[in-house]
Amino acid sequence: MLALAFASCGSPPAVPERLAGLRRTHAVEGDEALAAIARLHGKAVRARDGFVAHYEGDAGVAMLYVTRAWLTPLATWQISRMADGIERGRANAEGRFVHLRAREQDGLTLYSALGFGQVHYFYRSQATVVWLAADPTVARQALADTLRLVR
């Protein structure tokens, strides 16, 4: 069983060049990305790798935060904690999210919430945890691109 959990970790997903027609303007990977994500949470995030990417264009902006946990069960726990925190109205280092929803899509449990003028989506694919924050004008297409490119 443990071998299966390790096998699911795989290699980290590549940082997409574009989302929803927006071009990537900046990205950080590895320790720098994990430090940026930790600042958002107000605490360290248990992950072995990750990236943060910023996308911009005439239609809007989007941010993509991706971590790869050491084991799939850890990623499952992290997603559960994020959903629970939003549902209970807990604030992260930046503030609060509202209107948490969960649905099944493309074989994943996909969560969505609103906050800071953007639509936020998050999900887990094996040991990979993905958070997408996008302006409403590009949110659906950015999500479709993210689901296709980041698993």
N, C-alpha and C positions, 0 to 999 in steps of 0.2 A: 504494500500500500504506500509506504513512504517513497519507494522508487517511482511510483506513478506521480506522486506530488512533485518530486524533483523534475521528472521528465516534462511536466507541464509548464515549467518555467521558460524553456526555450530561449531564443535570442530576443533582445529588445526590439520593438517595432521601430522602423525608420521614421524620422521626422518628415511629415509630408511637406512638399514644396508649396502646395496650394490647398485651400479649403474654400468651398463656395465661391470660387473665382477670385478669392482674396489671395494676395501673395504673401509668403512668409517674409517678414521684415527682420525678425530677430529670433534666435533660438539658443538655448543653453542646454547642455547635457550633463549627465553624471552628477558629481558632487555639487556642482554649481546649481543644477536644476533642483536637486533634493533640498538644498539650502533655501532656494526661493519658495518651494512648496512648504517647507517647515515654517517660514515666516508667515505665510497665509494662514496656517493652522495654529500658529502660536506655540508650536512644539515640534519636535523631531518626528519624522515619518519613517516608519520601518520599511525600508525598501533597499534593494540592491542596485537599482539603476533607475534612470528616468530622463525625461526631457520636458522642457517648457518651451512653447513656440507662440509667437505673436504674429497675427495675420491682419493685414489692412488692405483696403481698397475703397473705391468710391461708394460701394454699397454698405460698408460697415467695417467692423472689426471683430476679431475672435481671438481667444486664447485657448491653447490646448495644453493640458497638464497630464503627463503620463508617468506612472511609476510601475516598476516591476518588483513585486514582493519576492522574498526568498522562497516562499511556498504558497501554493494556491489557497490553503486554508487561511493564511494571514491576509491575503487579498480579500477573501470573502468576509473576514472579520472587519477589515477596514471599510469596505462598502457598507456593511451593516451599521457601523459606528457613524458614518457620515449621514446615512438616511435617518437613523435614530436621532442624531443631534439636530437635524433640520426639522424633523417631525415634532420634537419637543421644544423647538424654538430657541435652542442654544445658539449663541453667536460665536462665529469664529473670530479670528483676529481682525477681520475687516467689517463684520457686521452680521446681519441676519438674512436668511432666505425664507421664502414663503411658497405656498401652493405646491408642496411636494406631491408628486405623482409617480407611480411605478406601473410599468407595463412590460409585457413580453414582446420582444421584437428581434428577429434574426437570431433566435436561439439564446438571447441574452435577456436578463432583467435590466431594463433601462429606466433610470430615474430622471425626473426633470423637476426643476424648481425655478422660481423667478427671484431675481435680486440684483441690485445695482444697475437697473435699467437693461439687464440682459436676461437671456434664457440660458439656463445651466442644465447640462445633461451629464450624467455620470453612469458608468457601468464597469463591470468586471468581465474580463475574458481570460480564463485560467488564472495565471498569477499577475496579469496586467490590469491595473486600475486606470481608468480614463476619465478625465473631467474636461468638458468643453464648455466654455463661456462664450456666447455669441450675441451680437446685436440681433434684435427680433427680425430685422430685414433679411438676415442671412442664416438664421439659426437652423431652419429645417434642412437647407442644403449643406450647411457645415456639418450637421449631424450625419446626413447620408454619406458624405465624403469620409468622415471620421470612422463610421461603422465599416466602410469598405476598406479603409487603409490601415486602421489601428486595431489589431486584435491581440 
